[in-house]
Amino acid sequence: MLGLYYAPGACSLGAHIMLEESGEPYDPLPVNLPKGEHRTPEYLKINPLGRVPVLRLDNGEPLTENTAIMSYLGKRFGMWPTDPISEAKAISALAFFATNVHPAHAHVGRPERYTDDPAAIPSLKEKGLKTFHDLLKQADDRLAGREWFMDSYTAVDAYAFIFWTWGMRRELPMRELKNFAAHRDRMVQRRAVQHVVEDEKLPT
């Protein structure tokens, strides 16, 4: 059975949604970040980076990194493109969020990762928030004229939803992103998303 190490409101949200979408049983394994459970020796044996998510595979091995986890779950549960070009585009979309949007937000929420100078933190956070917002506008553009990021609902949509909730957390004018807002509205109509949003107590 699959298991998911996750934390409410963290980037493990996408995998959490995918597991709920599947309808298959899985082990929810919450990690309390404020209490530092991700820094314990036990957890660092699972993921030396001390981060979530970690997907515990059926054989007990840990799988880390959202790009791998989301594509694996998408393929396993039939929410992933099947032709090579569309699959490459889906990987590209995951990478856009993982390597651009997520790090921009990390400059807001985890600025200490990027400087040892406390005086630099305010400017890092300010620049990070602006970059994060600009990248969300790019995500909005990607949704122009379409319901989902790909031709149908896929793991990319579950992953993108993370960054909508983070925009809400940062009190950005998310409703001005008309395409992304419409995507959000479609997402919260899905039973799996409703369940996870309630479980993780997320702003949507």
HELIX and SHEET records of a PDB file:
HELIX    1   1 LEU A   13  SER A   22  1                                  10    
HELIX    2   2 GLU A   37  ARG A   39  5                                   3    
HELIX    3   3 PRO A   41  ILE A   46  1                                   6    
HELIX    4   4 ASN A   66  ARG A   76  1                                  11    
HELIX    5   5 PRO A   84  PHE A   96  1                                  13    
HELIX    6   6 PHE A   97  VAL A  101  3                                   5    
HELIX    7   7 HIS A  102  GLY A  109  1                                   8    
HELIX    8   8 PRO A  111  ARG A  113  5                                   3    
HELIX    9   9 PRO A  118  ALA A  120  5                                   3    
HELIX   10  10 ILE A  121  ARG A  142  1                                  22    
HELIX   11  11 ALA A  155  ARG A  169  1                                  15    
HELIX   12  12 MET A  174  GLU A  176  5                                   3    
HELIX   13  13 LYS A  178  MET A  187  1                                  10    
HELIX   14  14 ARG A  191  GLU A  200  1                                  10    
SHEET    1   A 4 ASP A  27  PRO A  30  0                                        
SHEET    2   A 4 GLY A   3  TYR A   6  1                                        
SHEET    3   A 4 VAL A  54  ARG A  56 -1                                        
SHEET    4   A 4 PRO A  62  THR A  64 -1                                        
END                                                                             
